Amino acid sequence: MSLPRTAQPSQRRSAPRGKTSTSGRAPRSAAQASPTPPPSLRPSTPAQEKLCSGIGLTLKVGLGLVAVVSLVRLGGAYRERLDRYGEITAVLNIQQAKLNKAQQRFDSLFTTGGEQRLIQEQDQWIAPNRMRVVWTTPGQGSPAAAAAPFPTVEQPQPSAEKPQPTR
């Protein structure tokens, strides 16, 4: 009496999921070979296929349109950002040049002879304890100065009519 040989654990092979091993069994008939769908599922009709394809196409077109519009808006925002960056860079360069010039001037004032250079650069130098008087002619300067040209000590001449009291 001999025992049937069984495969060792290292020699066993499992069948892929959904398929059963046919070794050691009789082959199936043609009717049994094709899987039959469960009774609750039925094949789709061409109208249902068309409807599902239309819905899928509509979703794809809608998502594509959203993507294109988003990319266009992002492109516009990026261009605007670059324009602003250019403007800010230009202003920064101008201010940096002004700062460098002011630093050089400041440094030159604190070198030997800087005070004399400052005095020579001034158009008008007013000595200490002096008052500066600026004379303007009528029509020159601010509009208020044109209305009353110079202050005087003279009294205005009285007019022939008597002024009316105001209430």
N, CA, C and O of each residue as an XYZ file, in Angstrom:
668
protein
N       0.849     -1.150      0.000
C       0.000      0.000      0.000
C       0.905      1.225      0.000
O       1.725      1.427      0.895
N       0.725      2.022     -1.025
C       1.565      3.200     -1.125
C       0.709      4.442     -0.976
O      -0.430      4.491     -1.442
N       1.254      5.411     -0.341
C       0.532      6.670     -0.129
C       0.708      7.556     -1.354
O       1.751      7.523     -2.008
N      -0.324      8.357     -1.666
C      -0.156      9.245     -2.818
C       0.888     10.311     -2.507
O       1.002     10.808     -1.387
N       1.627     10.629     -3.533
C       2.683     11.626     -3.363
C       2.066     13.016     -3.372
O       1.253     13.338     -4.238
N       2.440     13.805     -2.444
C       1.999     15.200     -2.411
C       3.225     16.070     -2.605
O       4.346     15.694     -2.262
N       2.982     17.222     -3.155
C       4.093     18.148     -3.419
C       4.591     18.724     -2.121
O       3.831     18.980     -1.187
N       5.861     18.916     -2.092
C       6.462     19.543     -0.931
C       6.028     21.007     -0.895
O       5.666     21.551     -1.938
N       6.051     21.677      0.290
C       5.614     23.073      0.369
C       6.409     23.971     -0.563
O       5.844     24.921     -1.105
N       7.688     23.713     -0.774
C       8.463     24.573     -1.664
C       8.115     24.327     -3.122
O       8.424     25.159     -3.975
N       7.470     23.188     -3.429
C       7.141     22.859     -4.810
C       5.698     23.174     -5.152
O       5.316     23.067     -6.317
N       4.892     23.555     -4.193
C       3.482     23.855     -4.463
C       3.376     25.168     -5.219
O       4.125     26.110     -4.960
N       2.483     25.218     -6.114
C       2.219     26.442     -6.868
C       0.734     26.732     -6.751
O      -0.111     25.854     -6.925
N       0.447     27.972     -6.454
C      -0.963     28.306     -6.335
C      -1.460     28.778     -7.677
O      -0.708     29.374     -8.448
N      -2.669     28.529     -7.955
C      -3.285     28.953     -9.214
C      -3.594     30.428     -9.132
O      -3.882     30.929     -8.045
N      -3.545     31.153    -10.258
C      -3.896     32.565    -10.238
C      -5.323     32.749     -9.745
O      -6.158     31.853     -9.868
N      -5.590     33.926     -9.183
C      -6.920     34.193     -8.649
C      -7.949     34.151     -9.767
O      -7.701     34.611    -10.882
N      -9.079     33.606     -9.454
C     -10.162     33.544    -10.421
C     -10.074     32.330    -11.331
O     -11.029     32.024    -12.045
N      -8.966     31.648    -11.318
C      -8.814     30.444    -12.139
C      -8.490     29.290    -11.203
O      -7.841     29.454    -10.170
N      -8.939     28.186    -11.581
C      -8.617     27.007    -10.785
C      -7.682     26.133    -11.584
O      -7.707     26.124    -12.815
N      -6.896     25.434    -10.899
C      -5.943     24.547    -11.553
C      -6.696     23.363    -12.126
O      -7.546     22.781    -11.452
N      -6.397     23.004    -13.345
C      -7.094     21.886    -13.983
C      -6.264     20.606    -13.904
O      -6.655     19.572    -14.444
N      -5.141     20.681    -13.242
C      -4.322     19.467    -13.151
C      -5.012     18.451    -12.258
O      -5.449     18.763    -11.150
N      -5.094     17.286    -12.741
C      -5.721     16.243    -11.958
C      -7.221     16.224    -12.108
O      -7.872     15.403    -11.461
N      -7.814     17.084    -12.928
C      -9.260     17.095    -13.136
C      -9.548     16.891    -14.603
O      -8.675     17.011    -15.462
N     -10.749     16.590    -14.849
C     -11.162     16.388    -16.245
C     -11.351     17.746    -16.885
O     -11.773     18.677    -16.200
N     -11.057     17.907    -18.183
C     -11.258     19.189    -18.848
C     -12.725     19.576    -18.877
O     -13.614     18.726    -18.926
N     -12.962     20.919    -18.844
C     -14.340     21.426    -18.840
C     -14.922     21.362    -20.244
O     -14.207     21.299    -21.243
N     -16.211     21.378    -20.277
C     -16.872     21.424    -21.582
C     -16.923     22.867    -22.051
O     -16.644     23.773    -21.266
N     -17.265     23.100    -23.284
C     -17.301     24.433    -23.872
C     -18.330     25.309    -23.169
O     -18.098     26.512    -23.044
N     -19.417     24.787    -22.719
C     -20.456     25.546    -22.045
C     -19.975     26.014    -20.676
O     -20.335     27.100    -20.220
N     -19.175     25.204    -20.038
C     -18.685     25.578    -18.727
C     -17.466     26.502    -18.815
O     -17.148     27.164    -17.827
N     -16.782     26.573    -19.938
C     -15.546     27.342    -20.067
C     -15.791     28.842    -20.025
O     -14.969     29.557    -19.453
N     -16.857     29.353    -20.589
C     -17.102     30.802    -20.579
C     -17.882     31.172    -19.331
O     -18.887     30.540    -19.006
N     -17.414     32.204    -18.631
C     -18.128     32.588    -17.412
C     -19.454     33.236    -17.764
O     -19.555     33.994    -18.729
N     -20.432     32.940    -16.999
C     -21.756     33.518    -17.240
C     -21.948     34.675    -16.259
O     -21.617     34.538    -15.082
N     -22.480     35.818    -16.725
C     -22.679     36.949    -15.822
C     -23.760     36.629    -14.809
O     -24.660     35.834    -15.080
N     -23.671     37.241    -13.656
C     -24.735     37.032    -12.674
C     -26.065     37.525    -13.239
O     -26.082     38.385    -14.120
N     -27.149     37.004    -12.754
C     -28.465     37.374    -13.317
C     -28.811     38.846    -13.115
O     -29.634     39.372    -13.864
N     -28.215     39.542    -12.129
C     -28.551     40.948    -11.895
C     -27.881     41.862    -12.921
O     -28.354     42.980    -13.125
N     -26.789     41.429    -13.581
C     -26.113     42.237    -14.597
C     -26.580     41.804    -15.964
O     -26.691     40.612    -16.250
N     -26.852     42.783    -16.807
C     -27.231     42.458    -18.175
C     -26.381     43.297    -19.110
O     -25.957     44.388    -18.729
N     -26.129     42.846    -20.272
C     -25.285     43.589    -21.211
C     -25.928     44.935    -21.558
O     -27.149     45.082    -21.600
N     -25.043     45.912    -21.806
C     -25.557     47.250    -22.110
C     -25.991     47.329    -23.564
O     -25.495     46.610    -24.432
N     -26.927     48.221    -23.791
C     -27.444     48.409    -25.144
C     -26.617     49.479    -25.842
O     -25.922     50.239    -25.169
N     -26.666     49.565    -27.157
C     -25.926     50.609    -27.874
C     -26.342     52.021    -27.446
O     -25.507     52.925    -27.443
N     -27.588     52.225    -27.092
C     -28.043     53.549    -26.641
C     -27.371     53.918    -25.316
O     -26.959     55.061    -25.117
N     -27.268     52.948    -24.422
C     -26.603     53.202    -23.152
C     -25.116     53.474    -23.371
O     -24.539     54.337    -22.710
N     -24.502     52.750    -24.284
C     -23.096     52.971    -24.614
C     -22.892     54.394    -25.144
O     -21.951     55.087    -24.757
N     -23.794     54.812    -26.037
C     -23.699     56.173    -26.588
C     -23.856     57.217    -25.498
O     -23.112     58.197    -25.461
N     -24.811     57.014    -24.618
C     -25.058     57.966    -23.539
C     -23.834     58.069    -22.626
O     -23.408     59.170    -22.278
N     -23.280     56.941    -22.247
C     -22.093     56.950    -21.377
C     -20.905     57.587    -22.095
O     -20.139     58.329    -21.479
N     -20.745     57.310    -23.369
C     -19.657     57.924    -24.128
C     -19.844     59.433    -24.225
O     -18.871     60.181    -24.128
N     -21.078     59.890    -24.415
C     -21.371     61.325    -24.477
C     -21.079     62.013    -23.156
O     -20.515     63.107    -23.131
N     -21.462     61.376    -22.062
C     -21.185     61.954    -20.738
C     -19.681     62.030    -20.509
O     -19.171     63.039    -20.023
N     -18.981     60.967    -20.856
C     -17.529     60.959    -20.694
C     -16.857     62.022    -21.540
O     -15.946     62.709    -21.078
N     -17.308     62.159    -22.791
C     -16.740     63.179    -23.681
C     -17.022     64.581    -23.152
O     -16.154     65.453    -23.196
N     -18.243     64.796    -22.650
C     -18.594     66.105    -22.096
C     -17.713     66.442    -20.894
O     -17.244     67.573    -20.767
N     -17.490     65.476    -20.021
C     -16.623     65.713    -18.858
C     -15.202     66.024    -19.295
O     -14.566     66.925    -18.748
N     -14.697     65.281    -20.282
C     -13.330     65.525    -20.753
C     -13.206     66.897    -21.393
O     -12.227     67.604    -21.155
N     -14.184     67.285    -22.202
C     -14.148     68.606    -22.844
C     -14.244     69.704    -21.786
O     -13.536     70.708    -21.866
N     -15.121     69.514    -20.790
C     -15.268     70.508    -19.716
C     -13.985     70.663    -18.922
O     -13.558     71.785    -18.651
N     -13.371     69.564    -18.550
C     -12.118     69.636    -17.804
C     -11.007     70.240    -18.653
O     -10.178     70.998    -18.149
N     -10.989     69.908    -19.935
C      -9.995     70.511    -20.834
C     -10.190     72.013    -20.940
O      -9.222     72.774    -20.929
N     -11.445     72.441    -21.043
C     -11.743     73.872    -21.127
C     -11.331     74.587    -19.847
O     -10.770     75.681    -19.906
N     -11.599     73.989    -18.694
C     -11.186     74.578    -17.422
C      -9.664     74.686    -17.365
O      -9.127     75.692    -16.900
N      -8.972     73.656    -17.836
C      -7.507     73.679    -17.820
C      -6.966     74.781    -18.735
O      -6.033     75.494    -18.363
N      -7.552     74.922    -19.933
C      -7.089     75.948    -20.873
C      -7.339     77.344    -20.304
O      -6.453     78.197    -20.356
N      -8.528     77.586    -19.766
C      -8.850     78.899    -19.195
C      -7.917     79.195    -18.026
O      -7.445     80.322    -17.881
N      -7.649     78.196    -17.197
C      -6.747     78.403    -16.062
C      -5.345     78.755    -16.533
O      -4.698     79.636    -15.965
N      -4.874     78.071    -17.567
C      -3.541     78.362    -18.091
C      -3.468     79.765    -18.683
O      -2.462     80.455    -18.517
N      -4.524     80.194    -19.371
C      -4.541     81.547    -19.942
C      -4.505     82.580    -18.817
O      -3.763     83.559    -18.893
N      -5.301     82.364    -17.784
C      -5.313     83.315    -16.669
C      -3.969     83.321    -15.935
O      -3.488     84.380    -15.531
N      -3.371     82.158    -15.763
C      -2.052     82.097    -15.131
C      -1.010     82.816    -15.977
O      -0.130     83.492    -15.443
N      -1.109     82.673    -17.288
C      -0.177     83.372    -18.177
C      -0.319     84.879    -18.053
O       0.681     85.596    -18.010
N      -1.554     85.367    -17.995
C      -1.780     86.807    -17.824
C      -1.249     87.316    -16.494
O      -0.633     88.380    -16.423
N      -1.492     86.549    -15.446
C      -1.002     86.950    -14.124
C       0.523     86.935    -14.092
O       1.140     87.792    -13.459
N       1.128     85.970    -14.767
C       2.590     85.889    -14.797
C       3.175     87.086    -15.543
O       4.169     87.670    -15.112
N       2.546     87.448    -16.674
C       3.027     88.604    -17.439
C       2.908     89.883    -16.612
O       3.820     90.710    -16.612
N       1.787     90.047    -15.909
C       1.587     91.228    -15.062
C       2.638     91.271    -13.948
O       3.166     92.331    -13.611
N       2.925     90.103    -13.390
C       3.938     90.027    -12.332
C       5.308     90.418    -12.874
O       6.061     91.127    -12.207
N       5.632     89.963    -14.072
C       6.917     90.328    -14.668
C       6.985     91.826    -14.961
O       8.029     92.450    -14.770
N       5.870     92.405    -15.424
C       5.856     93.856    -15.677
C       6.088     94.631    -14.382
O       6.876     95.577    -14.351
N       5.408     94.232    -13.330
C       5.594     94.910    -12.040
C       7.019     94.731    -11.525
O       7.608     95.653    -10.962
N       7.561     93.539    -11.726
C       8.936     93.289    -11.310
C       9.895     94.211    -12.057
O      10.843     94.735    -11.473
N       9.642     94.406    -13.358
C      10.482     95.313    -14.144
C      10.403     96.743    -13.637
O      11.420     97.430    -13.535
N       9.187     97.192    -13.319
C       9.020     98.551    -12.800
C       9.728     98.720    -11.460
O      10.419     99.712    -11.230
N       9.546     97.748    -10.590
C      10.171     97.837     -9.263
C      11.689     97.800     -9.387
O      12.394     98.505     -8.663
N      12.188     96.982    -10.300
C      13.640     96.903    -10.507
C      14.181     98.233    -11.009
O      15.241     98.679    -10.571
N      13.453     98.871    -11.934
C      13.900    100.168    -12.452
C      13.935    101.218    -11.339
O      14.902    101.972    -11.222
N      12.888    101.264    -10.529
C      12.845    102.224     -9.425
C      13.956    101.922     -8.417
O      14.598    102.835     -7.898
N      14.173    100.638     -8.149
C      15.237    100.254     -7.220
C      16.603    100.695     -7.739
O      17.429    101.184     -6.969
N      16.846    100.527     -9.038
C      18.130    100.945     -9.611
C      18.333    102.451     -9.495
O      19.436    102.910     -9.200
N      17.266    103.223     -9.727
C      17.355    104.681     -9.607
C      17.662    105.069     -8.163
O      18.543    105.890     -7.910
N      16.930    104.475     -7.217
C      17.147    104.793     -5.813
C      18.532    104.341     -5.348
O      19.161    105.006     -4.525
N      18.999    103.221     -5.871
C      20.335    102.738     -5.507
C      21.401    103.712     -6.010
O      22.381    103.977     -5.314
N      21.207    104.244     -7.222
C      22.164    105.221     -7.753
C      22.158    106.493     -6.900
O      23.217    107.057     -6.622
N      20.967    106.947     -6.484
C      20.876    108.129     -5.623
C      21.577    107.871     -4.288
O      22.290    108.733     -3.774
N      21.367    106.687     -3.739
C      21.992    106.346     -2.469
C      23.513    106.331     -2.600
O      24.216    106.864     -1.741
N      24.019    105.728     -3.662
C      25.469    105.685     -3.869
C      26.054    107.092     -3.997
O      27.120    107.387     -3.457
N      25.332    107.961     -4.728
C      25.801    109.340     -4.902
C      25.806    110.075     -3.552
O      26.749    110.799     -3.233
N      24.737    109.876     -2.764
C      24.657    110.542     -1.456
C      25.742    110.013     -0.515
O      26.312    110.777      0.264
N      26.028    108.712     -0.584
C      27.080    108.152      0.260
C      28.448    108.714     -0.112
O      29.257    109.022      0.764
N      28.703    108.846     -1.407
C      29.987    109.413     -1.836
C      30.110    110.867     -1.395
O      31.173    111.299     -0.950
N      29.021    111.620     -1.519
C      29.040    113.023     -1.096
C      29.252    113.118      0.410
O      30.040    113.942      0.874
N      28.556    112.283      1.176
C      28.707    112.274      2.627
C      30.151    111.934      3.009
O      30.735    112.566      3.889
N      30.712    110.937      2.340
C      32.097    110.553      2.635
C      33.075    111.672      2.291
O      34.060    111.886      2.997
N      32.795    112.381      1.207
C      33.709    113.460      0.808
C      33.648    114.640      1.792
O      34.626    115.375      1.925
N      32.526    114.828      2.476
C      32.416    115.919      3.448
C      33.228    115.637      4.706
O      33.618    116.573      5.405
N      33.490    114.374      5.009
C      34.233    114.036      6.212
C      35.697    113.688      5.933
O      36.363    113.057      6.754
N      36.177    114.102      4.788
C      37.598    113.955      4.508
C      38.284    115.286      4.799
O      37.626    116.260      5.162
N      39.569    115.326      4.644
C      40.319    116.557      4.888
C      39.874    117.622      3.896
O      39.897    117.390      2.687
N      39.473    118.777      4.390
C      39.024    119.891      3.544
C      37.561    119.775      3.132
O      37.113    120.524      2.264
N      36.816    118.869      3.721
C      35.406    118.674      3.360
C      34.543    119.862      3.712
O      33.615    120.193      2.975
N      34.837    120.522      4.847
C      34.051    121.683      5.258
C      34.206    122.810      4.256
O      33.228    123.474      3.914
N      35.415    123.032      3.783
C      35.660    124.099      2.800
C      34.967    123.785      1.481
O      34.444    124.688      0.828
N      34.958    122.531      1.085
C      34.247    122.147     -0.151
C      32.764    122.422     -0.009
O      32.132    122.896     -0.953
N      32.196    122.133      1.156
C      30.775    122.384      1.383
C      30.468    123.874      1.302
O      29.473    124.263      0.689
N      31.291    124.700      1.899
C      31.080    126.139      1.866
C      31.177    126.658      0.441
O      30.399    127.527      0.048
N      32.112    126.143     -0.336
C      32.274    126.605     -1.716
C      31.126    126.155     -2.601
O      30.808    126.831     -3.580
N      30.494    125.026     -2.282
C      29.378    124.537     -3.087
C      28.118    125.367     -2.885
O      27.258    125.398     -3.765
N      27.994    126.028     -1.763
C      26.795    126.802     -1.476
C      26.747    128.040     -2.366
O      27.754    128.723     -2.549
N      25.555    128.324     -2.922
C      25.387    129.511     -3.767
C      25.501    130.779     -2.933
O      26.198    131.719     -3.314
N      24.826    130.802     -1.815
C      24.865    131.982     -0.945
C      25.179    131.496      0.451
O      24.547    130.572      0.964
N      26.152    132.123      1.050
C      26.502    131.751      2.404
C      26.111    132.892      3.322
O      26.550    134.025      3.124
N      25.294    132.611      4.318
C      24.865    133.648      5.257
C      25.698    133.479      6.511
O      25.802    132.388      7.071
N      26.279    134.566      6.932
C      27.105    134.538      8.136
C      26.220    134.304      9.352
O      25.030    134.614      9.309
N      26.766    133.769     10.422
C      25.964    133.549     11.629
C      25.441    134.873     12.186
O      26.065    135.918     12.006
N      24.306    134.822     12.855
C      23.637    135.966     13.482
C      23.220    137.015     12.457
O      23.214    138.204     12.775
N      22.877    136.620     11.263
C      22.387    137.534     10.233
C      20.992    137.079      9.817
O      20.670    135.891      9.839
N      20.166    138.071      9.434
C      18.831    137.772      8.983
C      18.815    137.855      7.457
O      19.399    138.772      6.879
N      18.166    136.928      6.824
C      18.086    136.911      5.374
C      16.802    137.599      4.959
O      15.734    137.282      5.484
N      16.884    138.542      4.019
C      15.716    139.259      3.515
C      15.606    138.951      2.034
O      16.570    139.087      1.280
N      14.409    138.534      1.629
C      14.176    138.222      0.214
C      13.155    139.222     -0.301
O      12.039    139.291      0.213
N      13.535    140.013     -1.332
C      12.641    140.986     -1.931
C      12.007    140.375     -3.161
O      12.691    139.783     -3.995
N      10.689    140.522     -3.272
C       9.991    140.068     -4.479
C       9.234    141.246     -5.058
O       8.845    142.162     -4.333
N       9.029    141.222     -6.339
C       8.254    142.264     -7.008
C       6.829    141.767     -7.166
O       6.594    140.559     -7.133
N       5.849    142.690     -7.340
C       4.455    142.243     -7.501
C       4.327    141.328     -8.715
O       4.961    141.553     -9.746
N       3.499    140.293     -8.579
C       3.302    139.350     -9.665
C       4.335    138.231     -9.637
O       4.223    137.278    -10.409
N       5.305    138.320     -8.792
C       6.328    137.296     -8.702
C       6.094    136.526     -7.412
O       5.710    137.123     -6.406
N       6.310    135.247     -7.415
C       6.131    134.464     -6.200
C       4.723    133.926     -6.096
O       4.118    133.561     -7.104
N       4.200    133.874     -4.891
C       2.884    133.276     -4.660
C       1.772    134.253     -5.045
O       2.006    135.461     -5.083
N       0.572    133.756     -5.330
C      -0.557    134.627     -5.670
C      -0.957    135.549     -4.529
O      -1.471    136.639     -4.776
N      -0.737    135.144     -3.302
C      -1.101    136.010     -2.166
C      -0.217    137.253     -2.159
O      -0.668    138.329     -1.766
N       1.024    137.118     -2.586
C       1.928    138.271     -2.632
C       1.496    139.240     -3.722
O       1.721    140.443     -3.588
N       0.883    138.756     -4.796
C       0.430    139.630     -5.878
C      -0.769    140.452     -5.432
O      -0.937    141.579     -5.897
N      -1.603    139.930     -4.553
C      -2.784    140.661     -4.093
C      -2.375    141.825     -3.199
O      -2.939    142.912     -3.329
N      -1.424    141.639     -2.306
C      -0.942    142.716     -1.442
C       0.553    142.827     -1.673
O       1.321    142.099     -1.046
N       0.996    143.735     -2.572
C       2.395    143.743     -2.978
C       3.376    143.971     -1.834
O       4.226    143.115     -1.587
N       3.286    145.091     -1.130
C       4.202    145.384     -0.019
C       3.403    145.952      1.131
O       2.433    146.677      0.910
N       3.780    145.644      2.323
C       3.078    146.268      3.450
C       3.454    147.751      3.543
O       4.606    148.131      3.334
N       2.480    148.551      3.851
C       2.728    149.999      3.972
C       2.213    150.502      5.306
O       1.453    149.831      6.006
N       2.653    151.708      5.632
C       2.202    152.320      6.871
C       1.088    153.324      6.579
O       0.444    153.820      7.504
N       0.865    153.616      5.346
C      -0.149    154.609      4.976
C      -1.527    154.055      5.215
O      -1.772    152.855      5.091
N      -2.455    154.989      5.574
C      -3.839    154.620      5.781
C      -4.581    154.784      4.465
O      -4.298    155.720      3.717
N      -5.520    153.903      4.164
C      -6.305    154.088      2.939
C      -7.159    155.343      3.057
O      -7.642    155.671      4.141
N      -7.345    156.043      1.943
C      -8.133    157.277      1.949
C      -9.597    156.929      2.117
O     -10.084    155.964      1.529
N     -10.327    157.746      2.953
C     -11.753    157.452      3.162
C     -12.527    157.764      1.895
O     -12.237    158.735      1.197
N     -13.498    156.945      1.611
C     -14.321    157.159      0.428
C     -15.423    158.160      0.757
O     -15.698    158.417      1.929
N     -16.057    158.730     -0.275
C     -17.064    159.753     -0.100
C     -18.332    159.160      0.487
O     -19.052    159.860      1.198
N     -18.621    157.945      0.229
C     -19.830    157.325      0.756
C     -19.579    156.767      2.130
O     -18.473    156.356      2.479
N     -20.660    156.769      2.904
C     -20.576    156.225      4.235
C     -20.763    154.709      4.152
O     -21.659    154.229      3.457
N     -19.946    153.984      4.836
C     -20.139    152.522      4.792
C     -21.436    152.110      5.479
O     -21.835    152.706      6.480
N     -22.077    151.110      4.945
C     -23.314    150.583      5.492
C     -22.977    149.577      6.602
O     -22.097    148.732      6.438
N     -23.679    149.678      7.720
C     -23.403    148.704      8.783
C     -23.885    147.310      8.334
O     -24.906    147.173      7.660
N     -23.153    146.335      8.713
C     -23.528    144.972      8.351
C     -24.265    144.316      9.501
O     -23.994    144.602     10.667
N     -25.130    143.499      9.195
C     -25.932    142.836     10.231
C     -25.488    141.442     10.408
O     -26.042    140.718     11.236
